[in-house]
Every structure is written in C-alpha cells, then in structure tokens.
C-alpha cells in the first residue's frame, strides 16, 4: 500500500505533543526561592518499634514533598538497641504517590542497608543521600496527587530476641479489687487463732486465686525491639550540595561497623499499607 506524502506517523505526533507539553511545563516552572527545600524537624528521640504484620516495610518517618524543587534529598535519623544477633534492622528510603481515597503506592526506593549492631547497646546516627526520582512539582499529571518520602525499616530476620524474664516473686493469694470478702467464716485459722489464709468461700465467686506474684516491674525487661527515630530532617538540595547522592542512595552510619548494603532498590517488596 502506498504511503501518503506529508503525513506524519502517529508515534511522531505523540512525541511532538509530549515535547510541546514539556516545553510549556518548563516555561511555567517555579523559580527556586531557596537554596534548599525545607521540611519540619522532629523530636530527637529513638522510639521502640516492634515488627508489624509479617515483617513488611513500615515507615517511621514521613515528609510531604509535594512540589519539591530538587531531585536530591538528605535524611538524618538515630537508632538505639540494634543488637547483633537479637534486633538487627534493615533501613531504606521510599517515595510514595498518594491518590484517591487514602490510597498510596511506592514509586521509587533506595537500596536496602542492613544494620547488625554491636553486642552492647549503642546510639547510632544515620544519614542517607538519595536521588528520589519523583517528578518535579510542575510536572504532575493532576492537581490532587501528593508525594511523600518516607524512612522505612523492618527486621533483618523474622525473629526478635527479648531479654529473659527474671524478676522477684512472692507466693500469695490475690483477688480483683471489686471482689470483697464475704465474712470471716471463710478464713482459715491456725491453732493459735491467727488468720493465715482465706478459705474456699472467703472470696465472692468461690475458690481464691493463689500463686506466684511479681514484686518487680516486668516493663523494665527489654522486649527485643530496636529503636529508630523519625527523620530529624528531610531536606532537598541541588547537585552541587549533594554530589554523592545516587539512585541507590549513599548511606552513612555511625555507631557500628557492622553494616552493609544487601539489596538494590526494589519497589515490589511488601509494604505495610496504613
């Protein structure tokens, strides 16, 4: 079949339309008024975070970066109780697109860093420099989409190892505070007439409860959860300020030498969606 002269192929028409749209978007692009994007700082505290669900990635820090100017970000956080062989962590950054009725999806992620920690309790400080891959603020497909960058963590293995419970106990009888002794008929006395224990009918409801009772606080026992903070800051910076940022992420961590990169970026890994 003969080809008509002066007819532009449909694929080229689409490419030209897209190019015109991009040129128009660039002309309307906002001029940076700051040398970096500012996001709120948070409390300097590492919060205990147990495993969620089936150990999916969960976020401990979220920054709304909708409309951000720069394609590179730096994030800082602290950790505590990352103990070798007991509470080892995996850490990464991920970008999410929020849309519709409280729905979101991962659009990009950094590589995954494994933190094995030390045998003793150490406060760790981490920094990540990352090229996030989110479209620039003037290049969104609509006016309702929200983007976030989130600091994510999960346990390096499916298990946590809590401290062994070892608290002082006493043997005794117990009852609920709203239960009253019926009368003294249910009290068993020794031959000297001294009361030493409630009888079977002494407490409303029948047989009294008895056994070993803790006299020390079990809440002081470590449950095996490591602590990781929210992002102390998430700041967008130009290339000259963050020359080491990369798509995989540049990780810096102080507090242990027991760290390594374990996986390349993977947005298909299970995420705890809430």
Secondary structure, DSSP 8 states (H G I E B T S, - for coil): ----TT---HHHHHHHHHHHHHHHHHHT-----SSEE---------EE----TTT-BEEEEEEE-TT---SEEEEEEEEE--BTTTS-EEEEEEEEEEETTTEEEEEEE--EEEE--BSS---EEEEEEEE-----GGG-SSSS-EEEEEEEEEESSS----------EEEEEE--TT--B--GGGEEE-TTS-EEEE-TTSBTTBS-EEEEEE-S-GGGS--S--EE---SEEEEE-TTT-TT-BSS-EEEEES-S-EEEEE---TTS-B---
